[in-house]
């Protein structure tokens, strides 16, 4: 039975790419009874008499699965942030990093508009992310910069793009691969954020190999599914110190002899990272009380 990857889901049809050909399929009849929903990104076995009349017969085990956007087997998230207009936001970046870490997806930070100038305080924060181990790509407005720096990172991988609205995620992708024709964000300057114009989830093939998800990335950023007790596991610099805390299950908030708080005091963990951690911790606690 042929094997392929679902690259688009629309109106109950699944479009499976196999050996450079595209097959329009429906889900197998018993999928609904078994509460099985194929997702874009799924590797599947399918049965098709022709290219427009096939059935997805089975779905291989997923390496990861996102809820919003509904997509499976993502290799990496490219988190796009501008250094100015809108201002660089560590709060949103940390929130996105927690979501990528909790889903087992590696993250690449892509900075746009670096030709507008990097303030020292912004550069200091960016260098903290590099110190933690995140790859940071610096791009400018000229067309050459994103192509040279970002394209090699996308090759042979399934990537989802996320980040601040209005930073030009779609424009960036269209520069990298003009054949994509991904709809450009409509930017509202007065609000400092854009309006999403994409409608369905689709994996778009890059000319140089690899796929990008043509969808607003991580449209849901609440912490459902992440408990406050494991939040620090998704901060790599904190996760490395968990066993050094005096108390097992230390929340790194009020406990004495906490290795994480000590690292913040001596500067080996950035204060702004710890601040976002405590803020998210409180958000999770209040969310728990609401539900």
C-alpha positions as CSV (number, residue, x, y, z in Angstrom):
1,X,0.0,0.0,0.0
2,X,1.5,3.4,-0.9
3,X,2.7,5.8,1.8
4,X,2.6,9.6,1.7
5,X,2.3,12.7,3.7
6,X,-0.9,14.8,4.1
7,X,-0.1,18.3,2.9
8,X,-3.5,19.9,3.0
9,X,-6.9,19.3,4.6
10,X,-10.0,21.0,3.3
11,X,-13.7,20.3,3.5
12,X,-13.3,16.7,4.5
13,X,-10.7,15.9,1.9
14,X,-7.0,15.1,2.7
15,X,-4.5,15.8,0.0
16,X,-1.7,13.2,0.2
17,X,1.7,13.7,-1.5
18,X,3.5,10.6,-2.5
19,X,6.4,10.4,-4.9
20,X,5.9,13.9,-6.2
21,X,2.2,13.2,-7.0
22,X,-0.9,14.5,-5.1
23,X,-3.9,12.3,-4.3
24,X,-7.2,13.6,-3.0
25,X,-8.5,11.2,-0.3
26,X,-11.2,10.9,2.3
27,X,-10.7,9.4,5.7
28,X,-11.4,5.7,6.1
29,X,-15.1,5.0,7.1
30,X,-14.3,3.8,10.6
31,X,-12.1,6.7,11.5
32,X,-15.0,8.7,12.8
33,X,-16.3,5.9,15.0
34,X,-12.8,5.5,16.4
35,X,-12.4,9.3,16.9
36,X,-9.4,9.4,14.6
37,X,-8.8,12.7,12.7
38,X,-6.0,12.8,10.1
39,X,-3.9,15.9,10.4
40,X,-1.8,17.9,7.9
41,X,1.7,16.5,8.4
42,X,0.6,13.0,9.1
43,X,2.4,10.1,7.4
44,X,-0.3,7.8,6.1
45,X,-0.9,4.7,4.1
46,X,-3.6,5.3,1.5
47,X,-5.5,3.4,-1.2
48,X,-6.3,5.2,-4.4
49,X,-7.6,4.0,-7.8
50,X,-6.9,7.4,-9.3
51,X,-5.7,10.9,-8.1
52,X,-9.1,12.1,-7.1
53,X,-10.7,9.1,-5.4
54,X,-8.6,7.7,-2.6
55,X,-8.9,6.7,1.1
56,X,-6.5,7.2,4.0
57,X,-6.3,3.7,5.5
58,X,-3.9,4.2,8.4
59,X,-1.9,6.9,10.2
60,X,1.6,6.4,11.4
61,X,2.6,7.4,15.0
62,X,3.1,11.1,15.3
63,X,6.3,12.6,16.7
64,X,4.3,15.6,17.9
65,X,0.9,17.2,17.4
66,X,-0.2,20.9,17.6
67,X,-3.8,21.8,18.4
68,X,-3.9,25.3,16.9
69,X,-2.8,25.1,14.1
70,X,-3.9,21.4,13.8
71,X,-0.7,20.0,12.4
72,X,1.5,16.9,13.1
73,X,5.2,16.0,12.8
74,X,6.6,19.5,12.9
75,X,10.4,19.6,12.9
76,X,10.9,23.1,14.0
77,X,9.2,26.4,14.8
78,X,10.7,29.6,13.3
79,X,9.8,32.4,15.7
80,X,9.9,35.7,13.9
81,X,10.4,38.9,15.8
82,X,11.3,42.4,14.8
83,X,13.8,44.5,16.7
84,X,11.7,47.6,16.1
85,X,8.2,48.4,14.8
86,X,6.8,46.4,16.7
87,X,9.3,46.4,19.6
88,X,11.0,43.2,20.5
89,X,8.9,41.3,23.1
90,X,10.6,38.8,25.4
91,X,7.3,38.0,27.0
92,X,5.7,36.7,23.8
93,X,9.0,35.0,22.7
94,X,9.2,33.2,26.1
95,X,5.6,32.1,25.8
96,X,6.2,30.7,22.3
97,X,9.4,29.0,23.5
98,X,7.5,27.3,26.3
99,X,5.0,26.0,23.7
100,X,7.7,24.7,21.4
101,X,9.6,23.0,24.2
102,X,6.5,21.4,25.6
103,X,5.6,20.0,22.2
104,X,9.2,18.7,21.6
105,X,9.7,21.0,18.7
106,X,13.1,22.8,18.2
107,X,12.9,26.6,17.9
108,X,14.9,29.0,15.7
109,X,14.6,32.7,16.5
110,X,14.6,34.9,13.4
111,X,15.0,38.6,13.9
112,X,13.8,41.0,11.2
113,X,14.5,44.7,10.6
114,X,18.0,44.5,12.2
115,X,19.1,47.2,9.7
116,X,17.0,49.6,11.8
117,X,19.6,49.3,14.5
118,X,19.8,47.0,17.6
119,X,19.7,48.8,20.9
120,X,22.2,47.5,23.5
121,X,19.4,46.4,25.9
122,X,17.7,44.4,23.1
123,X,21.0,42.9,21.9
124,X,21.8,41.8,25.5
125,X,18.5,39.9,25.7
126,X,19.0,38.3,22.4
127,X,22.5,37.1,23.4
128,X,20.9,35.5,26.5
129,X,18.8,33.3,24.2
130,X,22.0,32.4,22.2
131,X,23.7,31.5,25.5
132,X,20.8,29.2,26.4
133,X,21.4,27.4,23.1
134,X,18.8,28.8,20.7
135,X,19.8,29.5,17.2
136,X,19.3,33.2,16.3
137,X,19.2,34.4,12.7
138,X,19.6,38.1,12.0
139,X,18.0,39.4,8.8
140,X,17.6,42.8,7.2
141,X,15.1,44.3,4.8
142,X,17.1,43.5,1.7
143,X,16.1,40.4,-0.2
144,X,19.5,38.7,0.0
145,X,19.7,38.4,3.7
146,X,16.7,36.1,4.5
147,X,17.5,33.9,1.5
148,X,21.2,33.4,2.5
149,X,20.5,33.0,6.2
150,X,17.1,31.3,6.6
151,X,16.8,29.1,3.6
152,X,19.5,26.6,4.7
153,X,17.7,26.3,8.1
154,X,14.4,25.3,6.3
155,X,15.9,22.7,4.0
156,X,14.4,19.2,4.3
157,X,12.4,20.1,7.4
158,X,8.7,20.8,8.2
159,X,8.6,24.3,9.7
160,X,5.8,26.4,11.3
161,X,6.3,30.1,11.5
162,X,5.0,32.1,14.5
163,X,5.8,35.4,16.2
164,X,4.6,38.9,16.6
165,X,1.9,40.0,14.2
166,X,3.0,42.7,11.8
167,X,6.7,41.6,11.6
168,X,6.3,40.4,8.0
169,X,6.3,36.5,8.4
170,X,4.5,36.0,5.1
171,X,6.6,38.6,3.3
172,X,9.7,36.9,4.6
173,X,8.6,33.6,3.2
174,X,7.7,35.1,-0.1
175,X,11.2,36.6,-0.3
176,X,12.8,33.2,0.5
177,X,10.8,31.4,-2.1
178,X,8.8,33.7,-4.5
179,X,6.9,30.7,-5.8
180,X,5.0,30.4,-2.4
181,X,2.7,33.3,-2.9
182,X,1.6,33.2,0.8
183,X,-0.9,35.9,1.6
184,X,0.8,38.8,3.2
185,X,-0.3,40.0,6.7
186,X,-2.5,43.1,6.6
187,X,-0.6,45.4,9.0
188,X,-2.4,47.9,11.3
189,X,0.4,50.3,12.3
190,X,-1.8,52.1,14.9
191,X,-2.3,48.8,16.8
192,X,1.2,47.5,16.2
193,X,-0.2,44.2,15.1
194,X,-1.6,42.6,12.0
195,X,-4.7,40.7,11.0
196,X,-4.3,37.1,9.9
197,X,-5.5,36.4,6.4
198,X,-4.7,32.7,6.0
199,X,-7.7,30.3,6.1
200,X,-6.7,26.7,6.2
201,X,-3.7,24.6,7.2
202,X,-1.4,23.6,4.3
203,X,2.1,22.4,4.0
204,X,3.7,24.4,1.1
205,X,6.7,22.8,-0.5
206,X,9.9,24.9,-0.8
207,X,11.9,24.8,-4.1
208,X,15.0,23.8,-2.2
209,X,13.3,21.0,-0.2
210,X,11.3,21.2,3.0
211,X,7.9,22.5,3.8
212,X,6.4,25.5,5.6
213,X,3.0,25.6,7.2
214,X,0.9,28.3,5.5
215,X,-1.1,29.1,8.7
216,X,-0.9,31.5,11.6
217,X,1.4,29.6,14.0
218,X,0.3,28.9,17.6
219,X,-3.0,30.9,17.4
220,X,-3.7,29.4,20.9
221,X,-1.2,30.5,23.5
222,X,-2.9,29.6,26.8
223,X,-1.2,27.1,29.0
224,X,-3.8,24.3,29.0
225,X,-2.0,21.0,29.2
226,X,1.0,22.5,31.0
227,X,0.9,22.3,34.8
228,X,2.7,24.9,37.0
229,X,4.7,22.0,38.5
230,X,6.5,21.2,35.2
231,X,6.7,24.7,33.7
232,X,10.4,25.0,34.6
233,X,11.1,21.9,32.5
234,X,10.5,24.1,29.4
235,X,13.1,26.6,30.4
236,X,16.3,24.7,29.4
237,X,18.5,26.8,31.7
238,X,16.2,26.1,34.6
239,X,15.6,22.4,33.7
240,X,19.4,21.8,34.0
241,X,19.3,22.9,37.7
242,X,16.1,21.2,38.9
243,X,18.0,18.4,40.7
244,X,20.2,20.9,42.5
245,X,17.3,22.4,44.4
246,X,17.0,21.3,48.1
247,X,13.4,20.4,47.9
248,X,12.0,17.9,45.4
249,X,9.2,19.5,43.3
250,X,10.6,22.9,44.0
251,X,8.5,25.5,42.2
252,X,11.4,28.1,42.2
253,X,9.0,30.7,43.6
254,X,9.1,30.8,47.5
255,X,11.2,27.8,48.5
256,X,14.6,28.3,50.3
257,X,17.8,26.9,48.9
258,X,16.5,26.9,45.4
259,X,19.2,26.5,42.7
260,X,17.2,28.4,40.1
261,X,16.8,31.5,42.3
262,X,20.5,31.3,43.2
263,X,21.4,31.3,39.5
264,X,19.2,34.3,39.0
265,X,20.9,36.1,41.8
266,X,24.4,35.4,40.5
267,X,23.4,36.3,36.9
268,X,23.8,32.9,35.3
269,X,20.0,32.9,34.6
270,X,18.7,36.2,33.1
271,X,16.3,38.1,35.3
272,X,13.8,38.8,32.4
273,X,13.6,35.0,31.8
274,X,12.8,34.4,35.5
275,X,10.3,37.2,35.5
276,X,8.4,35.6,32.5
277,X,8.6,32.2,34.3
278,X,6.9,33.6,37.5
279,X,4.3,35.5,35.3
280,X,3.4,32.3,33.4
281,X,3.4,30.3,36.7
282,X,0.7,32.7,38.0
283,X,-1.2,32.5,34.7
284,X,-1.3,28.7,35.0
285,X,-2.4,28.9,38.6
286,X,-5.3,31.4,37.9
287,X,-6.3,29.3,34.8
288,X,-6.5,26.2,37.0
289,X,-8.8,28.1,39.4
290,X,-11.1,29.2,36.5
291,X,-11.6,25.7,35.1
